[in-house]
Amino acid sequence: MLWLGLHFPALAQEVFHLGESLRDEDPAEALAGPTGPRVAEPRVIVEDNRVVLCNAAALNAGIVQGCTLATAHSIVSGLRHHQRDPEREAGRLRQLGEMLYRFSAHISLASPSGLILEAGGSLRLFGDVAALAQQVEALCGSLGHEVCCRWAKTPLAALLLARSRAAQIEEVPLSCMNLNTDQVERFANMGIYSLGQLLSLPRQSVARRFGQHLVDELQRLSGTLPDPQSCLQPAHQFHHDLHLLEPIHSKEALLFPMQRLLIELHHWLVGRQLGAELLVWHFAAAGGHPERRLRLPVSFARPQQHQESFLGITRLRLEQVELPDDVMSIGLEARRLQPWSADSQLLFQQLPGEAGGAWRARELEDLVDELRARLGRSACCSIEVLDQHCPENAWARAPLSNRRRTNRRRTNRRRSASGAVQQAPAAPPPTRPLWLFEPPRATAPEKLTLLRGPERIQAGWWQAGQCRDYYVARHEDGAECWAFVDAHDRWYLHGYFS
């Protein structure tokens, strides 16, 4: 087997940077490349009143890891610091594992800041392990995380190589292993600093001095002892929250953190081979008052998977609502998940006689989404056929269904017994117009030139005067129309043919 180890060296700091707003950046420019806001001010992560992680600006200012918080503040006036949040890091690591599910079905959490992927079963799809690691690094980078990828034949070896960024397992320093400070110091007193030096020692002597647990760790590292991994089980629903460090006061600035959540949703959906028909956004103001919360549903006529499709309709809906003045928390929830079916492409050119300019069903559904977002959900409706003889009562407006249609398009071609493609005969011209006048308009018979008919339509006996003879006629203005004469010899215009 082949394993891919992932180490996130700056995860403790990145979980706070994910919630930053765009105070110093142009939102439109940032949306073009979602790699995160540029952090120019010195910042540190503190644990037990000591600095455990610094950004580049803090290191350049002279702050070193291990110094006290008071020393760091004396070096840089106005230094920004955050208390390390292990629970937040573990939650983010699990989210990353779910979004990496598209690369492997066997993903394990490796505390405190690592993941392990079984890569052997994915090589046929991605080519080789180097190409797989490159795509994993690109995905993590798009989510705002620095990652180091290494691969090996055992999961522990892959993880240690990633932690140390070493090329060979013998070069891994002992500080990267799960050893306590006392063990590392004792090995240093013996002149042993690397894993290669440790592996060269007799196992019995190591077990006698440092315990059997360390020997078992070395055997799992070399593969002589099994190292079963507990696989991550992805959540059945997507619901991610983003807590901002500072409030956002404009809708345009909200687009950057919202796109972060949409990118995460996209990778989650791809890994599960699903599409979402409904998104629910949650916006909360500072203080968390219930009256200062906003719930914004965004629906789609067909399942969507790409962040561009989600963002376009979301922006239209966002323009129509009033947000809290100081948004401090953004949540995204995906509902009505459906199995994903990618759009298939034609193998050959379009056959003669096919409707070359007709919109495909998915393009029509995208148009419906835009109209709904701009004009409201009641702006678009479908037509429902009713069991009535009277034409104006034979149909009714019905709300559009959000369920994916199984038969989106019916082909206009048929196959003969020999397998050859045959063109179906052209459909006869419609005998009834699509839209009717409500109510029918009285007209004079001399204005009509009858072309076809009559077609008698007679409703139930309880409906007086519902006996009509319909004709396809040409009106004096040149338009082809549908007219009828009732039982009292009165002529009416009921509709026009398109």
C-alpha positions in Angstrom: 0.0 0.0 0.0 1.0 3.6 -0.5 0.1 6.4 1.9 0.1 10.2 1.6 0.9 12.2 4.7 -0.3 15.8 5.0 1.0 18.2 7.6 -0.4 21.7 8.2 2.3 23.6 9.9 0.4 26.9 10.3 -3.0 25.4 11.1 -3.1 27.0 14.6 -2.9 30.4 13.0 -4.9 29.7 9.8 -8.1 28.9 11.7 -8.1 32.5 12.8 -7.2 34.0 9.4 -10.1 32.3 7.7 -12.5 34.7 9.4 -10.7 37.9 8.4 -12.6 40.6 6.5 -11.3 42.6 3.6 -10.4 45.8 5.2 -7.3 46.5 3.1 -8.2 44.7 -0.1 -10.5 45.2 -3.0 -13.2 42.5 -2.7 -13.5 42.1 -6.5 -9.8 41.5 -6.8 -9.8 39.1 -3.9 -12.6 37.1 -5.5 -10.5 36.5 -8.6 -8.1 34.4 -6.5 -9.3 33.0 -3.2 -6.0 32.5 -1.5 -6.9 34.5 1.5 -6.2 38.1 2.6 -2.6 39.2 2.8 -1.6 39.5 6.5 1.1 42.2 6.8 0.9 42.9 10.5 2.8 40.8 13.1 0.7 38.1 14.7 1.4 35.2 17.0 -0.3 32.2 18.6 0.0 31.8 22.3 -0.2 28.8 24.5 0.5 28.8 28.3 1.6 32.4 27.9 4.3 31.5 25.4 4.5 32.1 21.7 4.1 28.8 19.8 3.7 30.1 16.3 4.6 33.3 14.5 3.8 34.7 11.1 6.4 36.0 8.7 6.0 39.6 9.9 6.5 38.6 13.5 9.6 36.6 12.7 11.1 39.5 10.8 10.4 41.8 13.7 12.5 39.6 16.0 9.9 37.5 17.8 11.0 33.9 18.3 8.9 30.8 19.2 9.1 30.0 22.9 9.4 33.6 24.2 6.8 34.9 26.6 3.9 37.0 25.5 5.2 40.0 27.5 8.5 39.7 25.7 6.8 39.6 22.3 4.8 42.7 23.1 7.9 44.5 24.2 9.5 43.8 20.8 6.4 44.8 18.7 4.1 47.5 20.1 0.4 46.6 19.3 1.2 43.0 18.5 -2.0 41.0 17.8 -2.1 37.5 19.4 -4.6 34.7 19.7 -4.9 32.0 22.3 -4.4 28.6 20.7 -7.7 26.7 20.2 -7.1 23.0 19.9 -10.9 22.3 19.5 -11.1 24.7 16.6 -8.1 23.2 15.0 -9.5 19.6 15.3 -12.8 20.8 13.8 -11.1 22.4 10.9 -8.9 19.3 10.3 -12.0 17.2 10.1 -13.5 19.6 7.6 -10.4 19.4 5.5 -10.6 15.6 5.6 -14.2 15.7 4.3 -13.2 18.0 1.5 -10.3 15.7 0.5 -12.6 12.8 0.3 -12.6 13.2 -3.5 -9.0 11.9 -3.6 -9.4 8.8 -1.3 -12.1 7.0 0.5 -9.6 6.2 3.4 -8.7 9.3 5.3 -7.4 9.3 8.9 -7.0 12.2 11.3 -3.4 12.5 12.7 -3.3 14.8 15.7 -2.6 17.5 16.2 -2.2 18.9 12.6 -2.0 16.1 10.1 -4.0 13.9 7.8 -3.2 10.5 6.3 -4.6 9.4 2.9 -4.5 5.9 1.4 -3.2 6.7 -2.1 -2.7 3.3 -3.6 -6.3 3.0 -4.8 -6.3 6.4 -6.4 -3.2 6.1 -8.6 -5.1 4.8 -11.7 -7.3 7.9 -11.6 -4.6 10.5 -11.0 -1.7 8.9 -12.8 1.0 8.8 -10.1 1.4 9.8 -6.5 3.3 13.0 -7.4 0.3 14.2 -9.5 -2.0 13.2 -6.7 0.0 15.2 -4.1 0.1 18.2 -6.4 -3.7 18.3 -6.7 -4.0 17.8 -2.9 -1.7 20.8 -2.3 -3.6 22.9 -4.8 -6.9 22.2 -3.1 -5.6 23.0 0.4 -4.0 26.2 -1.0 -7.4 27.3 -2.5 -8.9 26.8 1.0 -6.3 29.1 2.6 -3.9 26.4 4.1 -0.2 25.7 3.8 0.4 22.0 3.5 3.4 19.7 3.1 2.8 16.3 1.4 5.0 13.3 1.5 4.3 9.6 0.6 5.6 6.3 2.0 4.7 2.7 2.3 3.5 3.0 5.9 1.1 5.7 7.3 3.5 6.7 10.1 6.4 7.1 7.8 4.4 9.3 5.4 3.3 11.5 8.3 6.8 11.9 9.8 8.2 12.8 6.3 5.5 15.4 6.0 6.2 16.9 9.4 9.9 17.2 8.9 9.8 17.9 5.1 12.6 15.4 4.8 13.4 13.5 1.6 14.2 10.2 3.4 13.0 8.6 6.6 16.5 8.4 8.0 16.8 12.2 7.9 13.7 12.8 10.1 14.8 14.5 13.4 13.6 12.9 16.6 11.7 16.1 17.5 9.1 15.2 14.9 8.2 12.0 16.6 5.8 11.6 19.4 8.5 11.6 22.1 8.4 13.5 25.3 11.0 16.1 26.2 12.8 13.7 28.6 13.2 11.1 25.9 14.5 13.6 23.3 17.0 14.9 25.9 18.3 11.4 26.8 18.8 10.6 23.1 20.6 13.9 22.6 23.0 13.0 25.5 23.7 9.8 23.6 24.4 11.8 20.4 21.3 10.5 18.6 19.3 13.2 16.8 17.8 11.6 13.8 15.5 8.7 13.1 18.2 6.9 11.1 20.5 6.8 14.1 17.7 5.5 16.2 16.9 2.7 13.7 20.5 1.5 13.8 20.3 0.7 17.5 19.5 -2.8 18.7 15.8 -3.1 19.4 16.2 -5.0 22.7 18.4 -2.2 24.1 16.0 0.4 23.1 13.1 -1.5 24.7 15.1 -2.0 27.9 16.0 1.7 28.2 12.9 3.5 26.7 10.1 0.9 26.9 8.4 -1.5 24.5 6.1 1.3 23.3 8.9 3.0 21.4 10.0 -0.3 19.8 6.4 -0.9 18.7 6.4 2.6 17.1 9.5 1.8 15.2 8.0 -1.5 14.0 4.9 0.3 12.8 7.2 2.8 11.0 9.0 0.0 9.1 5.8 -2.0 8.4 6.8 -5.1 10.5 3.9 -4.4 12.9 0.4 -3.6 11.6 -0.8 0.0 11.9 -4.6 0.0 11.3 -6.1 3.4 10.7 -9.5 4.7 11.8 -11.1 6.1 8.7 -12.9 9.4 8.7 -16.7 9.1 8.0 -17.9 12.2 6.2 -21.0 14.0 7.5 -24.2 13.4 5.7 -25.0 17.1 5.6 -23.0 20.2 5.0 -23.2 23.0 7.6 -20.1 25.1 8.0 -19.8 28.3 10.1 -17.3 31.1 9.7 -16.7 33.4 12.7 -15.2 36.7 11.7 -12.5 38.5 13.8 -14.0 41.9 13.0 -17.5 42.9 11.9 -18.3 43.4 8.2 -20.5 46.4 7.4 -21.0 46.0 3.6 -22.5 43.4 1.3 -19.6 43.6 -1.1 -17.1 42.8 1.6 -19.2 39.8 2.6 -18.6 38.2 -0.7 -15.0 37.1 0.1 -15.9 35.0 3.2 -19.0 33.7 1.5 -17.0 32.5 -1.4 -14.7 30.7 1.0 -17.7 28.7 2.3 -18.9 28.1 -1.3 -15.5 26.7 -2.3 -15.6 24.3 0.7 -19.1 23.3 -0.3 -18.0 22.6 -3.8 -15.2 20.3 -2.7 -17.5 18.5 -0.3 -20.1 17.9 -3.0 -17.5 16.7 -5.5 -16.2 14.2 -2.9 -19.7 12.9 -2.2 -20.9 13.1 -5.9 -23.9 15.2 -4.9 -25.5 18.4 -6.1 -27.5 20.9 -3.9 -30.9 22.4 -4.9 -31.2 24.7 -1.8 -28.7 26.7 0.1 -29.5 28.4 3.4 -27.3 31.3 4.5 -27.2 32.4 8.1 -25.9 35.9 9.1 -25.5 36.9 12.7 -24.6 40.3 14.2 -22.3 41.0 17.0 -23.7 39.9 20.4 -25.7 37.1 18.9 -29.1 38.7 19.5 -31.9 36.6 17.9 -33.6 39.6 16.4 -30.3 40.5 14.6 -30.0 37.2 12.7 -31.0 36.7 9.1 -31.8 33.5 7.3 -31.5 33.7 3.5 -32.6 30.7 1.4 -31.4 30.4 -2.1 -33.0 27.7 -4.3 -32.1 26.3 -7.7 -34.2 24.7 -10.4 -31.7 21.8 -10.7 -28.9 20.5 -8.5 -25.8 22.6 -8.6 -22.2 21.8 -7.6 -19.9 24.6 -8.7 -19.2 27.7 -6.6 -19.7 30.1 -9.6 -23.3 28.9 -10.0 -24.0 29.2 -6.3 -22.3 32.6 -6.0 -24.2 34.2 -9.0 -27.7 33.5 -7.7 -26.6 34.2 -4.1 -25.4 37.7 -5.1 -28.8 38.5 -6.7 -30.7 37.3 -3.6 -28.3 39.3 -1.3 -29.1 42.5 -3.1 -32.8 42.2 -2.1 -32.4 41.8 1.7 -31.3 44.0 4.6 -28.4 42.5 6.5 -27.4 43.3 10.1 -25.2 46.4 10.3 -22.3 44.4 11.8 -22.1 40.8 10.6 -19.8 38.7 12.8 -20.8 35.2 11.8 -21.7 33.6 8.5 -23.1 30.1 8.2 -23.8 28.0 5.1 -26.1 25.0 5.0 -26.8 22.7 1.9 -30.2 21.1 1.6 -32.1 18.9 -0.9 -29.0 17.0 -1.9 -29.4 14.9 -5.1 -27.0 12.4 -6.8 -24.8 14.4 -9.2 -25.1 13.7 -12.9 -22.5 15.6 -15.1 -23.6 17.1 -18.4 -22.8 14.6 -21.2 -21.1 15.9 -24.4 -22.0 14.8 -27.9 -19.5 12.4 -29.5 -20.4 13.5 -33.0 -21.6 16.7 -34.6 -25.2 17.6 -34.5 -27.3 15.7 -37.0 -29.1 17.5 -39.8 -32.6 18.5 -39.0 -32.0 18.9 -35.3 -33.0 22.1 -33.6 -29.6 23.9 -33.5 -30.8 27.1 -31.8 -32.9 25.5 -29.0 -31.9 26.0 -25.5 -30.9 23.0 -23.5 -33.0 22.2 -20.5 -30.2 23.1 -18.0 -29.8 26.6 -19.6 -33.5 27.2 -19.2 -33.4 26.1 -15.6 -30.5 28.5 -15.0 -32.6 31.3 -16.5 -35.4 30.4 -14.1 -33.0 30.7 -11.2 -32.0 34.2 -12.2 -35.6 35.3 -12.8 -36.6 34.0 -9.4 -33.7 35.7 -7.7 -34.4 39.0 -9.3 -38.2 39.0 -9.4 -39.2 36.6 -6.6 -40.3 33.0 -6.5 -43.8 33.8 -7.8 -42.4 35.3 -11.0 -42.0 31.9 -12.7 -44.6 29.2 -12.8 -45.4 26.0 -14.7 -48.6 24.9 -16.4 -50.8 22.1 -15.0 -53.2 20.3 -17.3 -56.7 19.9 -15.8 -59.4 17.4 -16.8 -61.8 20.0 -18.3 -63.3 20.3 -21.7 -63.6 24.1 -21.7 -60.3 25.4 -23.0 -59.9 28.3 -20.5 -60.5 25.8 -17.7 -58.3 23.0 -19.0 -55.0 24.4 -17.5 -53.9 26.3 -14.4 -50.7 27.9 -13.2 -48.7 25.7 -10.8 -45.5 26.4 -8.8 -42.3 25.1 -10.4 -41.0 21.9 -8.9 -37.5 21.8 -7.6 -37.1 18.1 -8.1 -34.9 17.1 -10.9 -36.8 15.9 -14.0 -36.0 12.5 -15.2 -36.8 13.2 -18.8 -35.4 16.6 -19.5 -35.4 16.3 -23.3 -37.0 13.9 -25.6 -35.0 13.0 -28.6 -36.4 13.8 -32.1 -34.7 10.7 -33.6 -35.7 7.1 -33.8 -33.8 4.0 -34.8 -34.8 1.5 -37.4 -34.6 -2.2 -37.0 -31.2 -2.1 -38.6 -29.9 0.4 -36.1 -29.7 3.4 -38.4 -30.8 6.7 -37.1 -34.0 7.9 -38.6 -35.6 11.4 -38.4 -39.1 11.3 -36.9 -41.8 12.9 -39.0 -42.4 16.6 -38.4 -45.1 17.3 -35.9 -48.3 18.7 -37.3 -49.0 22.4 -36.7 -50.8 23.0 -33.3 -54.5 23.2 -33.4 -54.7 25.3 -30.3 -52.7 28.3 -29.3 -50.6 28.1 -26.1 -52.0 31.2 -24.5 -55.6 32.2 -24.5 -57.5 35.4 -24.0 -59.2 35.7 -20.6 -62.1 36.2 -21.3 -62.5 35.6 -25.0 -62.9 38.8 -27.1 -66.0 39.4 -29.1 -65.3 39.9 -32.9 -67.1 40.3 -36.2 -67.2 37.2 -38.5 -66.3 39.4 -41.5 -62.9 40.0 -40.0 -62.0 36.3 -40.1 -61.0 34.0 -43.0 -61.7 30.5 -41.9 -58.8 28.0 -42.7 -59.6 24.8 -40.8 -62.5 23.6 -38.7 -64.9 23.3 -37.2 -64.0 21.5 -33.9 -66.9 21.2 -31.6 -66.2 21.5 -27.8 -69.2 21.1 -25.6 -68.9 21.2 -21.8 -71.3 19.6 -19.3 -75.0 20.2 -19.6 -74.9 22.2 -16.3 -72.7 24.8 -18.0 -75.1 26.9 -20.1 -73.8 28.2 -23.3 -70.7 26.0 -23.4 -71.3 24.6 -26.9 -68.7 26.1 -29.2 -67.5 25.4 -32.8 -63.8 26.4 -33.0 -62.0 27.4 -36.2 -58.4 28.2 -37.2 -58.8 31.5 -39.0 -56.7 34.3 -40.3 -57.5 37.7 -38.9 -57.8 40.8 -41.1 -54.5 42.0 -39.5 -52.7 38.9 -41.0 -52.3 36.9 -37.8 -53.4 33.3 -37.5 -55.9 33.0 -34.7 -58.3 30.6 -32.9 -61.9 31.7 -33.0 -65.3 30.1 -32.1 -68.9 30.7 -32.6 -71.3 29.8 -29.8 -74.8 28.5 -29.8 -76.2 32.0 -30.3 -74.1 32.6 -33.4 -71.8 35.1 -31.6 -68.2 35.1 -32.7 -65.3 35.3 -30.3 -61.5 35.5 -30.6 -59.9 33.1 -28.1 -56.2 33.3 -28.9 -53.3 33.8 -31.4 -50.9 31.2 -32.7 -47.2 32.1 -32.3 
